[in-house]
Amino acid sequence: MPHVAVIDYGMGNLRSVSKALESVAAEGVTIEVTADPERILTASHIVFPGQGAIRACMNALNDLGLTDVVRQVAAEKPFLGICIGMQLLLTHSDENNGVDGLNIFSGQVHHFDIKPEDKLKVPHMGWNQIHQTIEHPLWKNIQQDSRFYFVHSYFIQPDNECVTAATTDYPNTFTSAVHQNNIFAVQFHPEKSHRDGLQLLENFLNWDGQS
């Protein structure tokens, strides 16, 4: 049965994520919130959440000795990044005067450029549509253009458009989910997105890391 490690580096909404996973997990599945490298490395599935400023997130990973651990499990196991846990996978972020990420996905993280005539606020907060751009096991039983919950001021721009798994408009189109081999990552919060968010988490628990 799956043993799911939710990586605890002090920067994620860990209780909400773990409770949401527990609510959809089959009997016998273990959901563990941990910062222990050995427990993370031996887990079958990895969830990498995050919220807050990206420099603080990178510093926390480095201080806990988890940077290389995240890179290793992202190369080997079914891996789900959430919010900042997706942005950290990119090469570089403009936030905090520039911060290097894990460079698992080549690309940049940019601040929303909202013009007064757009009449939109930053952060992008609330429900918005997800337009699936590929077929993927994590989209199983989730209808096209379903709505998920967002809270973010920065968005990712991958260098390779082929890694985009979904897009969202605010007001311009941005990448709101990415995929690559055994990795799937989302800008929105599935743990706060009611039925469709729980469906995505259930799909992840049933996923073997193959597209």
C-alpha positions in Angstrom: 0.0 0.0 0.0 1.2 3.6 -0.6 3.2 5.4 2.0 2.7 9.1 1.3 5.3 11.6 2.6 4.1 15.2 2.9 7.3 17.2 3.1 7.4 19.4 6.1 9.8 22.3 5.8 7.7 24.7 7.8 6.2 26.5 4.9 3.0 24.6 3.9 -0.6 24.3 5.0 0.3 20.8 6.2 -2.7 19.9 8.3 -5.2 20.8 5.5 -3.2 18.8 2.9 -2.7 15.8 5.1 -6.4 15.7 6.2 -7.6 16.0 2.6 -5.3 13.1 1.6 -6.5 11.0 4.5 -10.1 11.7 3.5 -9.6 10.1 0.1 -7.0 7.4 1.0 -7.9 3.8 0.8 -7.7 1.6 3.9 -4.0 0.8 4.7 -2.6 3.9 3.0 -0.2 5.8 5.3 -0.1 9.6 5.2 2.9 11.0 7.0 3.9 14.7 7.5 7.7 14.6 7.9 11.0 16.4 7.5 13.0 13.2 8.1 15.0 12.6 4.9 15.0 8.8 5.4 11.2 8.7 5.7 10.9 10.9 2.6 13.3 8.7 0.6 11.5 5.5 1.5 8.0 6.8 0.8 6.2 5.6 -2.3 4.5 8.9 -3.0 5.6 12.5 -2.3 3.6 15.6 -1.7 5.5 18.9 -1.8 3.3 21.8 -0.5 4.2 25.3 0.2 3.0 28.8 0.9 4.7 32.1 1.7 7.8 33.8 0.3 9.9 31.7 -2.0 13.3 32.8 -0.5 12.1 31.7 2.9 11.0 28.4 1.4 14.4 27.8 -0.2 16.2 28.8 2.9 14.1 26.3 5.0 14.8 23.5 2.5 18.5 24.2 2.7 18.6 24.6 6.5 16.8 21.2 6.9 19.1 19.5 4.4 16.2 18.6 2.2 17.2 20.3 -1.1 18.9 17.3 -2.6 16.3 15.0 -1.1 13.5 16.8 -2.9 15.5 16.6 -6.2 16.1 12.8 -5.7 12.5 11.9 -5.0 11.2 14.2 -7.8 13.4 12.1 -10.1 12.2 8.7 -8.8 8.7 8.7 -7.3 5.1 9.9 -8.0 5.5 13.5 -6.9 2.8 16.2 -6.4 3.9 19.9 -6.0 1.3 22.4 -4.7 1.4 26.2 -5.0 4.9 27.3 -3.9 5.8 23.6 -4.1 5.3 24.0 -7.8 7.1 27.4 -8.2 10.2 26.0 -6.4 10.5 23.4 -9.1 11.4 26.1 -11.7 14.8 27.6 -12.4 14.4 31.1 -11.0 11.8 33.4 -9.4 11.5 37.2 -9.6 10.2 37.2 -6.0 12.4 38.7 -3.2 14.6 40.4 -5.8 15.4 37.1 -7.5 15.7 33.6 -6.1 17.1 30.4 -7.7 14.8 27.4 -7.5 15.4 23.7 -7.8 15.6 23.8 -11.7 13.7 20.6 -12.1 11.6 22.4 -14.7 13.4 25.0 -16.9 11.6 28.3 -16.6 10.8 31.4 -14.7 8.4 32.6 -12.0 7.0 36.1 -12.6 4.7 38.6 -10.8 1.3 39.2 -12.2 1.3 42.4 -14.4 -2.2 43.7 -13.8 -3.2 46.9 -15.5 -5.7 49.3 -13.9 -8.2 48.6 -16.8 -8.1 44.9 -15.9 -9.9 45.7 -12.6 -8.3 42.7 -11.0 -6.3 42.4 -7.7 -3.1 40.8 -6.8 -2.8 38.3 -5.2 -5.0 36.2 -7.5 -7.3 34.8 -4.7 -10.4 32.7 -5.1 -11.9 30.3 -7.6 -10.9 30.1 -11.2 -11.2 27.7 -14.1 -8.6 25.1 -15.0 -8.4 24.3 -18.7 -6.7 20.9 -19.2 -4.3 20.9 -22.1 -3.3 17.2 -21.9 -4.9 13.9 -20.9 -3.3 12.8 -17.7 -4.2 10.3 -14.9 -4.5 13.1 -12.4 -7.4 14.7 -14.5 -9.4 11.5 -14.2 -13.1 12.3 -13.4 -12.4 16.0 -13.4 -14.4 17.9 -16.1 -12.8 20.4 -18.4 -12.8 23.9 -17.1 -13.6 22.9 -13.5 -12.9 25.5 -10.9 -10.2 25.3 -8.3 -9.0 27.6 -5.4 -6.0 29.9 -5.9 -4.0 32.2 -3.7 -0.8 33.5 -5.4 0.9 36.7 -6.7 3.4 34.9 -8.9 2.9 32.5 -11.8 5.2 30.2 -13.6 6.4 30.4 -17.2 8.1 27.2 -18.3 10.6 27.3 -21.1 9.1 24.2 -22.7 5.3 24.6 -23.4 5.1 20.8 -23.6 5.2 20.5 -19.8 2.0 22.5 -19.4 -0.8 20.3 -18.2 -3.4 23.1 -17.6 -3.9 26.9 -18.1 -5.9 29.6 -16.3 -6.7 33.1 -17.3 -6.0 36.1 -15.0 -6.5 38.1 -17.2 -3.8 36.7 -19.5 -3.3 32.9 -19.8 -0.8 31.3 -17.5 0.4 27.8 -16.8 -1.5 26.5 -13.7 -0.3 22.9 -13.8 2.8 21.1 -15.2 3.8 17.5 -15.7 7.0 15.6 -16.5 7.4 11.9 -16.2 6.6 11.1 -12.6 6.0 14.7 -11.5 2.7 16.6 -11.5 2.5 20.1 -9.9 -0.3 22.6 -9.6 -0.6 26.3 -8.7 -4.0 26.0 -7.1 -4.8 24.3 -3.7 -6.5 21.0 -4.3 -6.9 20.6 -0.5 -9.2 23.7 -0.6 -11.0 22.9 -3.8 -13.8 20.7 -2.6 -14.9 17.8 -4.8 -12.6 18.3 -7.7 -9.6 19.0 -5.5 -10.2 15.8 -3.5 -10.6 13.9 -6.8 -7.2 15.1 -7.9 -5.7 14.0 -4.6 -7.3 10.6 -4.9 -6.1 10.3 -8.5 -2.6 11.0 -7.2 -2.7 8.3 -4.6 -3.7 5.8 -7.3 -1.0 7.0 -9.7 2.0 4.9 -10.4 4.0 7.9 -11.9 3.3 7.0 -15.5 1.6 9.4 -17.9 
